Amino acid sequence: MDSKKHESSIFKSRGNRVLKRKPITLAAKWNTHLLRGLEAKLKEDPEANLEALLPVNYTTTLQSYKKVVQRPNTVFQEDDIRSHISLTPFEITFKLSANMNDLLRDSDLPRAITKLLDGGELIYQGAGAASAVFRVSQDIVVKITNEESASTDLGSLLFLQEHLPAFPAPRPHGLIRTGKFCLLFTTFVPGLDLERAWPRLDDTHKKSIGVQLDRLFTQLRSLSKPSDMPLGGVQGEGCKDARRGLRFNKEPIRDAEQFQDFIFSGSTSASPVYTQLLRSLALASPRCVMTHGDIRPANIMVEQREHGTWEVVSIIDWETSGFYPEDNDDWYAYLPDSLSPQQYANQCITLFYYT
């Protein structure tokens, strides 16, 4: 073959090659996202401090995007939520407490958290591996759940810690987001949930628990809603309605009347006439108060003292909490007066027939 033709064919074949780009990694996507944000800020202020514009957890997050955490040879069942978790990537969305940092003690944070989860003691397992709670140390548990639930839970715990610090609720120790899950670290609460303790209580103890709960929820309902805060979660995440599945409001809800609009818009089967009839019977609550949203025995922790009495030591699971009309919380056995349906008879009966 003529040398010139051969050389020409070589260059031609090279010219026809498709140069394969390196795959875009999570770390690259993270940097690209930040770079676009920096460019926008610099257009507004060319003299801006670039260091101040970077997230405080930039280095940690970038490192987590670069690493693929290899789990040890621990095999979990399909219904164990840990089998669905990968800590690559992860993001610390609420800073870890000093206790958590002491517990981890590893420069490779994803590896340390993976080890912590793998050695955790299962306390609660939700249906379908959708959520779970593990005790990861003597004093700390981690709730693995979705971002929306974790955000509301954390927001209310922080709100209580600031505005009602004596209220018996877990204290937050950090929040990590990874994929579709969030890891909410809180204090471990010793004792039994009331669902398990109730059968062993006599009538006197049951009445005592009711009195204690009445006092606690009266305190909770004394908290004032900030005037600029819409109803629902304290971080502005809006209202939830679990009467038919789980619904969220689309527009901010400012008062009890608008909350009723939201509640009575949830049925796809009730006729407008029937809905209007029921709504006319359910008077809107004049007050909107801080509520737990899921008051039931399983979410009330109690402990027996040395002299035989039982004490409420914590109210847990604040993922449906926030500021709602005062009739939105209820419980049905040995009811605290502050939550009793007797105070909201019309609303309770009406919503029973509506749902």
Contacts in CASP RR format, 6 or more apart in sequence:
PFRMAT RR
TARGET T0000
AUTHOR 0000-0000-0000
METHOD contacts of the structure
MODEL  1
MDSKKHESSIFKSRGNRVLKRKPITLAAKWNTHLLRGLEAKLKEDPEANL
EALLPVNYTTTLQSYKKVVQRPNTVFQEDDIRSHISLTPFEITFKLSANM
NDLLRDSDLPRAITKLLDGGELIYQGAGAASAVFRVSQDIVVKITNEESA
STDLGSLLFLQEHLPAFPAPRPHGLIRTGKFCLLFTTFVPGLDLERAWPR
LDDTHKKSIGVQLDRLFTQLRSLSKPSDMPLGGVQGEGCKDARRGLRFNK
EPIRDAEQFQDFIFSGSTSASPVYTQLLRSLALASPRCVMTHGDIRPANI
MVEQREHGTWEVVSIIDWETSGFYPEDNDDWYAYLPDSLSPQQYANQCIT
LFYYT
25 65 0 8 1.000
25 66 0 8 1.000
26 65 0 8 1.000
26 66 0 8 1.000
26 88 0 8 1.000
26 89 0 8 1.000
27 62 0 8 1.000
27 65 0 8 1.000
27 66 0 8 1.000
29 65 0 8 1.000
30 61 0 8 1.000
30 62 0 8 1.000
30 65 0 8 1.000
30 89 0 8 1.000
31 62 0 8 1.000
34 54 0 8 1.000
34 55 0 8 1.000
34 58 0 8 1.000
37 53 0 8 1.000
38 50 0 8 1.000
38 53 0 8 1.000
41 48 0 8 1.000
41 53 0 8 1.000
42 48 0 8 1.000
55 61 0 8 1.000
57 91 0 8 1.000
57 92 0 8 1.000
60 92 0 8 1.000
60 109 0 8 1.000
61 89 0 8 1.000
61 90 0 8 1.000
61 91 0 8 1.000
61 92 0 8 1.000
64 87 0 8 1.000
64 88 0 8 1.000
64 89 0 8 1.000
64 90 0 8 1.000
64 91 0 8 1.000
64 109 0 8 1.000
64 110 0 8 1.000
65 88 0 8 1.000
65 89 0 8 1.000
67 88 0 8 1.000
67 108 0 8 1.000
67 110 0 8 1.000
68 88 0 8 1.000
69 86 0 8 1.000
69 87 0 8 1.000
69 88 0 8 1.000
69 110 0 8 1.000
69 111 0 8 1.000
69 114 0 8 1.000
71 114 0 8 1.000
71 118 0 8 1.000
72 115 0 8 1.000
72 118 0 8 1.000
74 118 0 8 1.000
76 82 0 8 1.000
76 83 0 8 1.000
77 83 0 8 1.000
78 129 0 8 1.000
79 125 0 8 1.000
79 128 0 8 1.000
79 129 0 8 1.000
80 125 0 8 1.000
80 129 0 8 1.000
80 132 0 8 1.000
81 125 0 8 1.000
81 129 0 8 1.000
81 130 0 8 1.000
81 131 0 8 1.000
81 132 0 8 1.000
81 144 0 8 1.000
81 181 0 8 1.000
82 117 0 8 1.000
82 118 0 8 1.000
82 132 0 8 1.000
82 144 0 8 1.000
83 129 0 8 1.000
84 129 0 8 1.000
84 181 0 8 1.000
85 117 0 8 1.000
85 144 0 8 1.000
85 178 0 8 1.000
85 181 0 8 1.000
86 178 0 8 1.000
86 179 0 8 1.000
87 110 0 8 1.000
87 113 0 8 1.000
87 114 0 8 1.000
87 176 0 8 1.000
87 178 0 8 1.000
88 110 0 8 1.000
88 178 0 8 1.000
89 178 0 8 1.000
89 179 0 8 1.000
90 109 0 8 1.000
90 110 0 8 1.000
90 113 0 8 1.000
90 176 0 8 1.000
90 177 0 8 1.000
90 178 0 8 1.000
90 179 0 8 1.000
91 176 0 8 1.000
91 177 0 8 1.000
91 178 0 8 1.000
92 174 0 8 1.000
92 175 0 8 1.000
92 176 0 8 1.000
93 175 0 8 1.000
93 176 0 8 1.000
93 177 0 8 1.000
93 182 0 8 1.000
94 154 0 8 1.000
94 172 0 8 1.000
94 174 0 8 1.000
94 175 0 8 1.000
95 174 0 8 1.000
96 104 0 8 1.000
96 173 0 8 1.000
96 174 0 8 1.000
96 176 0 8 1.000
96 185 0 8 1.000
97 172 0 8 1.000
97 173 0 8 1.000
97 174 0 8 1.000
97 185 0 8 1.000
99 139 0 8 1.000
99 140 0 8 1.000
99 173 0 8 1.000
100 140 0 8 1.000
100 173 0 8 1.000
100 174 0 8 1.000
100 185 0 8 1.000
103 116 0 8 1.000
103 136 0 8 1.000
103 137 0 8 1.000
103 140 0 8 1.000
104 112 0 8 1.000
104 113 0 8 1.000
104 116 0 8 1.000
105 112 0 8 1.000
106 112 0 8 1.000
106 115 0 8 1.000
113 176 0 8 1.000
113 183 0 8 1.000
116 136 0 8 1.000
116 142 0 8 1.000
117 134 0 8 1.000
117 136 0 8 1.000
117 142 0 8 1.000
117 144 0 8 1.000
117 183 0 8 1.000
119 134 0 8 1.000
119 136 0 8 1.000
120 134 0 8 1.000
120 135 0 8 1.000
120 136 0 8 1.000
121 134 0 8 1.000
121 135 0 8 1.000
121 136 0 8 1.000
122 132 0 8 1.000
122 133 0 8 1.000
122 134 0 8 1.000
123 133 0 8 1.000
123 134 0 8 1.000
123 135 0 8 1.000
123 141 0 8 1.000
124 131 0 8 1.000
124 132 0 8 1.000
124 133 0 8 1.000
125 132 0 8 1.000
126 132 0 8 1.000
130 145 0 8 1.000
130 146 0 8 1.000
131 143 0 8 1.000
131 144 0 8 1.000
131 145 0 8 1.000
131 146 0 8 1.000
131 149 0 8 1.000
132 143 0 8 1.000
132 144 0 8 1.000
133 141 0 8 1.000
133 142 0 8 1.000
133 143 0 8 1.000
133 144 0 8 1.000
134 141 0 8 1.000
134 142 0 8 1.000
134 144 0 8 1.000
135 141 0 8 1.000
135 188 0 8 1.000
136 142 0 8 1.000
136 185 0 8 1.000
137 188 0 8 1.000
138 188 0 8 1.000
139 187 0 8 1.000
139 188 0 8 1.000
140 173 0 8 1.000
140 185 0 8 1.000
140 186 0 8 1.000
140 187 0 8 1.000
140 188 0 8 1.000
141 170 0 8 1.000
141 185 0 8 1.000
141 186 0 8 1.000
141 187 0 8 1.000
141 188 0 8 1.000
142 183 0 8 1.000
142 184 0 8 1.000
142 185 0 8 1.000
142 186 0 8 1.000
143 150 0 8 1.000
143 153 0 8 1.000
143 183 0 8 1.000
143 184 0 8 1.000
143 186 0 8 1.000
144 181 0 8 1.000
144 182 0 8 1.000
144 183 0 8 1.000
144 184 0 8 1.000
145 153 0 8 1.000
145 181 0 8 1.000
145 182 0 8 1.000
145 184 0 8 1.000
145 319 0 8 1.000
146 180 0 8 1.000
146 181 0 8 1.000
146 182 0 8 1.000
147 177 0 8 1.000
147 180 0 8 1.000
147 181 0 8 1.000
147 182 0 8 1.000
148 237 0 8 1.000
149 182 0 8 1.000
149 319 0 8 1.000
150 175 0 8 1.000
150 182 0 8 1.000
150 183 0 8 1.000
150 184 0 8 1.000
150 319 0 8 1.000
151 182 0 8 1.000
151 235 0 8 1.000
151 237 0 8 1.000
152 233 0 8 1.000
152 235 0 8 1.000
152 237 0 8 1.000
152 318 0 8 1.000
152 319 0 8 1.000
152 320 0 8 1.000
152 321 0 8 1.000
152 322 0 8 1.000
153 184 0 8 1.000
153 317 0 8 1.000
153 318 0 8 1.000
153 319 0 8 1.000
153 321 0 8 1.000
154 172 0 8 1.000
154 174 0 8 1.000
154 175 0 8 1.000
154 184 0 8 1.000
155 233 0 8 1.000
155 234 0 8 1.000
155 235 0 8 1.000
155 318 0 8 1.000
156 233 0 8 1.000
156 234 0 8 1.000
156 318 0 8 1.000
156 321 0 8 1.000
156 322 0 8 1.000
157 169 0 8 1.000
157 170 0 8 1.000
157 171 0 8 1.000
157 172 0 8 1.000
157 186 0 8 1.000
157 318 0 8 1.000
158 172 0 8 1.000
159 223 0 8 1.000
159 234 0 8 1.000
159 290 0 8 1.000
160 167 0 8 1.000
160 169 0 8 1.000
161 169 0 8 1.000
161 171 0 8 1.000
161 172 0 8 1.000
163 223 0 8 1.000
164 219 0 8 1.000
164 220 0 8 1.000
164 223 0 8 1.000
167 216 0 8 1.000
167 219 0 8 1.000
167 220 0 8 1.000
167 315 0 8 1.000
168 216 0 8 1.000
168 312 0 8 1.000
168 313 0 8 1.000
168 314 0 8 1.000
168 315 0 8 1.000
169 314 0 8 1.000
169 315 0 8 1.000
169 316 0 8 1.000
169 318 0 8 1.000
170 186 0 8 1.000
170 187 0 8 1.000
170 189 0 8 1.000
170 314 0 8 1.000
170 316 0 8 1.000
171 186 0 8 1.000
171 187 0 8 1.000
172 184 0 8 1.000
172 185 0 8 1.000
172 186 0 8 1.000
173 185 0 8 1.000
173 186 0 8 1.000
173 187 0 8 1.000
174 184 0 8 1.000
174 185 0 8 1.000
175 182 0 8 1.000
175 183 0 8 1.000
175 184 0 8 1.000
175 185 0 8 1.000
176 182 0 8 1.000
176 183 0 8 1.000
176 185 0 8 1.000
177 183 0 8 1.000
189 301 0 8 1.000
189 313 0 8 1.000
189 314 0 8 1.000
189 316 0 8 1.000
190 301 0 8 1.000
190 303 0 8 1.000
190 313 0 8 1.000
191 301 0 8 1.000
191 302 0 8 1.000
191 303 0 8 1.000
191 313 0 8 1.000
192 301 0 8 1.000
192 302 0 8 1.000
192 303 0 8 1.000
193 297 0 8 1.000
193 298 0 8 1.000
193 299 0 8 1.000
193 300 0 8 1.000
193 301 0 8 1.000
193 302 0 8 1.000
193 316 0 8 1.000
194 209 0 8 1.000
194 297 0 8 1.000
194 298 0 8 1.000
194 300 0 8 1.000
194 301 0 8 1.000
194 302 0 8 1.000
195 296 0 8 1.000
195 297 0 8 1.000
195 298 0 8 1.000
197 302 0 8 1.000
197 310 0 8 1.000
198 206 0 8 1.000
198 297 0 8 1.000
198 333 0 8 1.000
201 209 0 8 1.000
201 310 0 8 1.000
205 309 0 8 1.000
205 310 0 8 1.000
206 333 0 8 1.000
206 334 0 8 1.000
207 334 0 8 1.000
208 309 0 8 1.000
208 310 0 8 1.000
209 300 0 8 1.000
209 302 0 8 1.000
209 310 0 8 1.000
209 312 0 8 1.000
209 334 0 8 1.000
210 334 0 8 1.000
210 335 0 8 1.000
210 336 0 8 1.000
211 336 0 8 1.000
212 311 0 8 1.000
212 312 0 8 1.000
213 300 0 8 1.000
213 312 0 8 1.000
213 331 0 8 1.000
213 336 0 8 1.000
213 339 0 8 1.000
214 336 0 8 1.000
214 337 0 8 1.000
214 338 0 8 1.000
214 339 0 8 1.000
216 312 0 8 1.000
216 315 0 8 1.000
217 292 0 8 1.000
217 295 0 8 1.000
217 329 0 8 1.000
217 336 0 8 1.000
217 338 0 8 1.000
217 339 0 8 1.000
218 338 0 8 1.000
220 289 0 8 1.000
220 290 0 8 1.000
220 291 0 8 1.000
220 292 0 8 1.000
221 289 0 8 1.000
221 290 0 8 1.000
221 291 0 8 1.000
221 326 0 8 1.000
221 338 0 8 1.000
223 289 0 8 1.000
223 290 0 8 1.000
225 231 0 8 1.000
225 288 0 8 1.000
225 289 0 8 1.000
225 290 0 8 1.000
225 323 0 8 1.000
229 236 0 8 1.000
229 323 0 8 1.000
230 236 0 8 1.000
230 238 0 8 1.000
230 252 0 8 1.000
230 253 0 8 1.000
230 254 0 8 1.000
231 238 0 8 1.000
231 239 0 8 1.000
231 253 0 8 1.000
231 254 0 8 1.000
231 255 0 8 1.000
231 258 0 8 1.000
231 259 0 8 1.000
231 288 0 8 1.000
231 322 0 8 1.000
231 323 0 8 1.000
231 324 0 8 1.000
231 325 0 8 1.000
232 238 0 8 1.000
232 239 0 8 1.000
232 240 0 8 1.000
232 253 0 8 1.000
232 322 0 8 1.000
232 323 0 8 1.000
232 324 0 8 1.000
233 239 0 8 1.000
233 321 0 8 1.000
233 322 0 8 1.000
233 323 0 8 1.000
234 321 0 8 1.000
234 322 0 8 1.000
234 323 0 8 1.000
238 248 0 8 1.000
238 249 0 8 1.000
238 252 0 8 1.000
238 253 0 8 1.000
239 248 0 8 1.000
239 249 0 8 1.000
239 253 0 8 1.000
239 259 0 8 1.000
239 262 0 8 1.000
239 324 0 8 1.000
240 246 0 8 1.000
240 247 0 8 1.000
240 248 0 8 1.000
240 320 0 8 1.000
241 247 0 8 1.000
241 248 0 8 1.000
241 262 0 8 1.000
241 263 0 8 1.000
241 266 0 8 1.000
242 320 0 8 1.000
243 263 0 8 1.000
243 266 0 8 1.000
243 351 0 8 1.000
243 354 0 8 1.000
243 355 0 8 1.000
244 266 0 8 1.000
244 267 0 8 1.000
244 355 0 8 1.000
247 266 0 8 1.000
249 262 0 8 1.000
253 259 0 8 1.000
253 262 0 8 1.000
255 288 0 8 1.000
256 284 0 8 1.000
256 285 0 8 1.000
256 286 0 8 1.000
256 287 0 8 1.000
256 288 0 8 1.000
256 325 0 8 1.000
257 284 0 8 1.000
259 284 0 8 1.000
259 288 0 8 1.000
259 324 0 8 1.000
259 325 0 8 1.000
260 279 0 8 1.000
260 282 0 8 1.000
260 284 0 8 1.000
263 351 0 8 1.000
264 275 0 8 1.000
264 278 0 8 1.000
264 279 0 8 1.000
264 354 0 8 1.000
267 275 0 8 1.000
267 354 0 8 1.000
270 278 0 8 1.000
270 354 0 8 1.000
275 354 0 8 1.000
278 350 0 8 1.000
278 353 0 8 1.000
278 354 0 8 1.000
279 350 0 8 1.000
281 346 0 8 1.000
281 349 0 8 1.000
281 350 0 8 1.000
282 346 0 8 1.000
282 347 0 8 1.000
282 350 0 8 1.000
282 351 0 8 1.000
283 346 0 8 1.000
283 347 0 8 1.000
284 325 0 8 1.000
285 325 0 8 1.000
285 326 0 8 1.000
285 327 0 8 1.000
285 344 0 8 1.000
285 347 0 8 1.000
287 325 0 8 1.000
287 326 0 8 1.000
288 323 0 8 1.000
288 324 0 8 1.000
288 325 0 8 1.000
288 326 0 8 1.000
289 323 0 8 1.000
289 324 0 8 1.000
289 325 0 8 1.000
289 326 0 8 1.000
290 321 0 8 1.000
290 322 0 8 1.000
290 323 0 8 1.000
291 321 0 8 1.000
291 322 0 8 1.000
291 323 0 8 1.000
291 324 0 8 1.000
291 326 0 8 1.000
291 328 0 8 1.000
291 329 0 8 1.000
292 299 0 8 1.000
292 315 0 8 1.000
292 318 0 8 1.000
292 320 0 8 1.000
292 321 0 8 1.000
292 329 0 8 1.000
293 320 0 8 1.000
293 321 0 8 1.000
293 322 0 8 1.000
293 324 0 8 1.000
293 328 0 8 1.000
293 329 0 8 1.000
294 317 0 8 1.000
294 319 0 8 1.000
294 320 0 8 1.000
294 321 0 8 1.000
295 315 0 8 1.000
295 329 0 8 1.000
295 330 0 8 1.000
295 331 0 8 1.000
295 339 0 8 1.000
296 331 0 8 1.000
297 333 0 8 1.000
299 315 0 8 1.000
299 316 0 8 1.000
299 317 0 8 1.000
300 312 0 8 1.000
300 314 0 8 1.000
300 315 0 8 1.000
300 316 0 8 1.000
301 312 0 8 1.000
301 313 0 8 1.000
301 314 0 8 1.000
301 315 0 8 1.000
301 316 0 8 1.000
302 310 0 8 1.000
302 311 0 8 1.000
302 312 0 8 1.000
302 313 0 8 1.000
303 310 0 8 1.000
303 311 0 8 1.000
303 313 0 8 1.000
304 310 0 8 1.000
304 311 0 8 1.000
305 311 0 8 1.000
326 344 0 8 1.000
327 343 0 8 1.000
327 344 0 8 1.000
327 347 0 8 1.000
327 348 0 8 1.000
329 339 0 8 1.000
330 339 0 8 1.000
330 340 0 8 1.000
330 341 0 8 1.000
330 344 0 8 1.000
330 348 0 8 1.000
331 339 0 8 1.000
332 341 0 8 1.000
335 341 0 8 1.000
335 342 0 8 1.000
337 343 0 8 1.000
341 348 0 8 1.000
END
